[in-house]
């Protein structure tokens, strides 16, 4: 079945460092891909999305490109801030349910 | 506009009891999905409802059931609670089941 694999955390970075969180997927057909962020004690917030191959989703300095040839949707940010500390989830949807990765906890230190 | 709302925020039950969780979608959204998020893991799909009909079901036992009302709000019921049912239960709404989902803050269920 459809599934998402993302890099294990936790990831600890210094402020202004470059961030990459890897995400690969397995799916038949053409899923839509998402990154969600979860701050402590809160629900999930959509960070960005891409609905077809080569689409680039971007929001708040974060970017991810839908790579069908490598079945990947890696999350990147050029300069992280302390406020970016959260858990990041990669997800896909193809039919009527959404499959999530296990999440990657990011901690950014000043 | 109000986002997805869920009630209650927290709930403590004992093994064998039954629980009902409630969700109100964003105005205009006709699809509601339920997810279980165990501590340290990603959300797992339980159900999706669209226009009051079940459109998808994840790999959960029959102790889990749900319904959607004419106003598109939804309830998730869990019978015969087990310790392993302790989790954050997330509700998400979308305009239809092809569009992105917006999540509520969740209901934290603790089973003792």
Interface residues (C-beta under 8 A of the other chain):
Chain A: X4 X32 X34 X36 X42 X43 X44 X45 X46 X49 X89 X91 X93 X95 X96 X97 X98 X99 X100 X101 X102 X103
Chain B: X4 X33 X35 X40 X41 X42 X43 X44 X45 X48 X50 X55 X56 X58 X90 X92 X97 X100 X101 X102 X103 X104 X105 X106
